[in-house]
Each structure stands twice: as structure tokens, then as C-alpha cells.
Amino acid sequence: MLVRGIRGATTVSQNTKTDIVKETSTLLSEMISANEINTEDIASIIFTTTFDVTLEFPAVAAREILSLNTVPLLNMHEINNPDGLEKCIRVLIHWNTNKSQKDIKHVYLNNATNLRTDL
């Protein structure tokens, strides 16, 4: 098996615990479903947020909603680019798989669809 990266991003309408957990769990669920991931094969997940998303760690959604309690999770902030997308949560799943890079399906939701119009 190889380790492949799956990218995803979403936005929240408000900087609230509820919105952060809800939108992150929706994004993770879509990423897992689109790629037919067995969660036992997830090596780790990195979450980043823009500086206006502060009231909850996105990893809470992975642990509490999706029960990914044995997966190493890391939360970080993006660089504070004044031209960047606001209220954005980005996810990078490291996944042990035999799929080729071209078969990986990256997922962008809400206002984050503007980040990758090619997908």
C-alpha cells in the first residue's frame, strides 16, 4: 500500500462551535464516502483553519462525530493572507491505499468550491 493525500475544504457561516463541528464532519464524511475509505486505513489527518475560525478544533468532529479516536489528528492555522478565503477549514487525510493518485477524489464544499474550480 501507498500513502496518498486527500484534500478537502469547506467554510463556516459563523465562527461557532456548532458550525465548525457540523461543517467539518460533513466534509470528512464526504471525503470518506467519495473515496470509499475504510477508516482503519487512515494514517493521519491534518486540519487547518483561517484565523477567523477559533472557537473549536476541527478535530473534535473527527473524534466526537465520526469516532476516529485512534487516528492521529493535528489542528493548525493557515497563514493570515489578507486575500485568502474567509472562515475556511482545510483537511488533508493521509490514507493507506492501493489507488493511484489520479483516482483520488478531493472534496470542496460551500464557499471553498472557489478554491479548486478545476475539480
N, C-alpha and C positions, 0 to 999 in steps of 0.2 A: 504494500500500500504506500501511497504517497501522501504528503500533507498538502492540501490545497486550501487556498483562501477564498472565502465567500464574502463579498462586500454587500453592505446594505446601509440604508439611511432613511430617516424619517424626520418629521418635525412635530413639535407640540404646539398647540394653540396658546397654552398658558404654561408658565413655569410653576406647576403644581405637582405634588407627589402623585396624585391620581393620573394626571395626563402623562407624566414621564413613565410610570409603570405600564399604563394602558398602551401607549404607542410603542414602547419598547417590546412588550410581549406580543403585540400584533406583528411587528416587524420580524422578530425572531421566529414566530410561528410560520410566517410566510416564507422565510428563508429556509427553514427546516422542511416544510412541505414541498416547496418548489424543487428542492434538490434531493428529496426522498432520503433525508438523513436519519440514520439510526443514531440517537443521541449518545449511545455508548462509544461512537466513533469520533465525537468532538474532542479535539485535543485541548483547545482553549478558546476563549472569546475575549476580545478587546472591545471596550466601549469608549467612545469619545463623545463629549458634548461641547457645544459652543458655550461661551462664558455667561450666557443668559439662561442656561439650564443648570440650576444649582440646588433645587430643593429635594432631590432624591438621586440615588445612584441608579443608573440604568440596570446594573447587575441584579438589583432587587427583583426585577421582573423575571430574570432567568432563574433565580433561586426560588422565589415565592410562588410564581405563577406557573412556570414550566418545570419546576423541580429539578433543575440542573445543579444539584448540590455537590456533585463530585467533580464538576468541570472547573478548572482554574479560570477565574474571571478577573478582569482588570478594568478599572474606570480611570479615564484621563480627560483633560480638557484639550480642545483644539487650540491652535494658535489664534489669537484675537485679531483676526483680519477684519478691518472695517468694511470691506466689500463682500465678506462672506455671507452665507445663508444664515439667517437668524433662527434661534430656537431649534437647533438641529442636533440629532443624536445619530452617530455613525456606529456601525458594528462591523467587526472583522472576525468571522468564525474561522478557526483553523480546524480542518476536517481531514481525518484519515480516510482516504478513498482510492478506488481504482479508476474513477472517472478522469477523463482528460480535462485539461484546463478549459478547452472550448466548450465542454459540456456543463460547466458550472453556470448556474443561473443567479445573477446578482439581483437584489431587490431594492427598489427605491419607492417610497410611499410619501403621500401628502406633498408638501412643497419641495421635498427632496428629489422629486422626479426631475426638477430643473437641473440637478447636478449631473445627470447622465442621460441626456436626451437620446443618445445613441442606443440605449437599452430599451 
